[in-house]
Amino acid sequence: MQAPRNDTSHPRPRLDIARLAAAPYRAFLAVDAALREGPLAPSLRELVKIRASQHNGCVLCVDMHVREARHLGESDERLHQVVVWRESLLFTDAERAALAYTEAATRLGPEGVPDAVWDAARAAFDEASLAALVAQVALINALNRIAVPLRTPPGAVTHAR
């Protein structure tokens, strides 16, 4: 386990991507807005974002999506247990399938997403919801891969959830 980083030399992101690559960044936000209008339950979207962001070490996104999940009515108990969802009794079968898919698609091991993980997700969601899950996981991983290298701290992004 890594020791907490007390590096205060990066109070702002390394680069203002929203300004310097405005069109691509707006496109990411447009995808997020489209997914918010899609078939996945808002709470499930946030759980998926939290879990991928935990794996990727994105402090901005973990903080942002825990706050959003609380705003949507998620309990602190469930939010504390996202990191150990396999051992928790607080998640539905569909949430478990989504979290398993999220982890597999975030890690992308040699076999990509294993058939068992895909089959469980396919059994838990209709095709439109499964497609939205795939898109949501891809998007949060892309956003993590922006925020982590840029060392974007919590609170630095207020225009997107």
C-alpha positions in Angstrom: 0.0 0.0 0.0 1.3 3.4 -0.9 1.8 6.0 1.7 -0.5 9.1 1.4 0.9 11.7 -0.9 1.3 15.0 0.9 2.4 16.7 -2.3 0.9 20.2 -2.2 3.0 21.4 -5.1 0.2 20.5 -7.5 -2.8 22.5 -6.2 -4.0 22.8 -9.8 -4.0 20.4 -12.7 -0.8 20.3 -14.7 -2.7 21.4 -17.8 -6.1 23.1 -18.5 -7.3 20.5 -20.9 -10.9 22.0 -21.0 -9.4 25.2 -22.4 -6.5 23.8 -24.5 -8.4 20.9 -26.1 -11.9 22.4 -25.7 -13.7 20.6 -28.5 -12.5 17.1 -27.5 -13.2 17.8 -23.9 -16.7 19.1 -24.7 -17.3 15.9 -26.6 -16.5 13.9 -23.5 -19.0 16.0 -21.6 -21.6 15.4 -24.3 -21.1 11.7 -24.0 -21.6 11.9 -20.3 -24.8 13.9 -20.8 -26.1 11.3 -23.3 -25.4 8.5 -20.8 -27.3 10.4 -18.1 -30.3 10.2 -20.4 -29.8 6.5 -21.1 -31.3 3.4 -19.5 -28.9 2.8 -16.6 -30.1 3.8 -13.1 -28.3 6.9 -11.9 -27.0 5.2 -8.8 -25.6 2.3 -10.8 -23.8 4.7 -13.1 -22.1 6.3 -10.1 -21.2 3.0 -8.6 -19.5 2.0 -11.8 -17.7 5.4 -12.0 -16.5 5.0 -8.4 -15.2 1.5 -8.9 -13.3 2.2 -12.1 -11.8 5.4 -10.6 -10.7 3.5 -7.5 -8.8 1.1 -9.8 -7.3 3.9 -11.7 -6.3 5.9 -8.7 -8.3 9.0 -9.8 -8.9 11.0 -6.6 -10.9 13.7 -8.6 -13.3 11.1 -9.9 -13.7 9.1 -6.7 -14.4 12.3 -4.8 -16.8 13.6 -7.5 -18.8 10.4 -8.0 -19.1 9.6 -4.3 -20.5 13.1 -3.8 -22.9 12.5 -6.8 -23.9 9.1 -5.5 -24.7 10.6 -2.1 -26.7 13.4 -3.8 -28.7 10.6 -5.5 -29.5 9.0 -2.2 -26.8 6.3 -1.9 -26.0 5.3 1.6 -22.6 5.8 3.2 -22.6 2.1 4.0 -22.9 1.1 0.4 -20.4 3.7 -0.7 -17.9 2.4 1.8 -18.3 -1.1 0.6 -17.9 -0.5 -3.2 -14.2 -1.3 -2.8 -15.2 -4.7 -1.3 -18.4 -5.3 -3.3 -17.7 -9.1 -3.7 -17.7 -9.6 0.1 -20.6 -7.1 0.7 -24.2 -8.2 1.0 -25.5 -4.8 0.0 -25.4 -5.0 -3.8 -27.9 -6.6 -6.1 -27.0 -9.2 -8.7 -27.3 -6.6 -11.4 -25.0 -4.2 -9.5 -22.5 -7.1 -9.0 -22.5 -7.9 -12.7 -21.9 -4.2 -13.5 -19.1 -3.9 -11.0 -17.5 -7.1 -12.2 -17.7 -5.9 -15.8 -16.3 -2.5 -14.8 -13.3 -4.1 -13.1 -12.6 -6.5 -16.1 -13.0 -3.7 -18.7 -10.8 -1.3 -16.6 -8.0 -3.9 -16.1 -8.2 -5.5 -19.5 -6.1 -8.6 -18.8 -4.9 -10.9 -21.5 -8.3 -12.3 -22.3 -10.0 -8.8 -22.2 -13.4 -9.2 -20.4 -13.7 -12.9 -19.5 -16.7 -14.8 -21.0 -18.1 -15.5 -17.5 -18.1 -11.7 -16.6 -19.7 -10.8 -20.0 -22.3 -13.5 -19.7 -23.3 -12.4 -16.2 -23.6 -8.8 -17.4 -25.6 -9.9 -20.4 -28.0 -11.9 -18.1 -28.4 -8.9 -15.8 -29.1 -6.2 -18.4 -31.1 -5.8 -21.6 -29.1 -5.0 -24.7 -29.7 -1.2 -24.5 -28.6 -1.2 -20.8 -25.6 -3.4 -21.5 -24.5 -1.1 -24.3 -24.9 1.9 -22.0 -22.8 0.1 -19.4 -20.0 -0.6 -21.9 -20.1 3.1 -22.9 -20.1 4.3 -19.3 -17.2 2.2 -18.3 -15.2 3.3 -21.4 -16.0 7.0 -20.7 -15.0 6.9 -17.0 -11.7 5.2 -17.9 -11.0 7.8 -20.5 -11.7 10.6 -18.0 -9.6 8.9 -15.4 -6.8 8.8 -18.0 -7.1 12.6 -18.3 -7.4 13.5 -14.7 -4.7 11.1 -13.3 -1.8 12.2 -15.5 -2.8 15.9 -15.1 -3.0 15.4 -11.3 -6.4 17.1 -11.2 -7.4 17.5 -7.6 -10.9 17.2 -6.2 -12.9 20.4 -6.8 -10.9 21.4 -9.9 -13.7 20.3 -12.2 -17.2 21.7 -11.3 -19.0 21.6 -14.6 -19.3 17.9 -15.0 -20.3 15.1 -12.6 
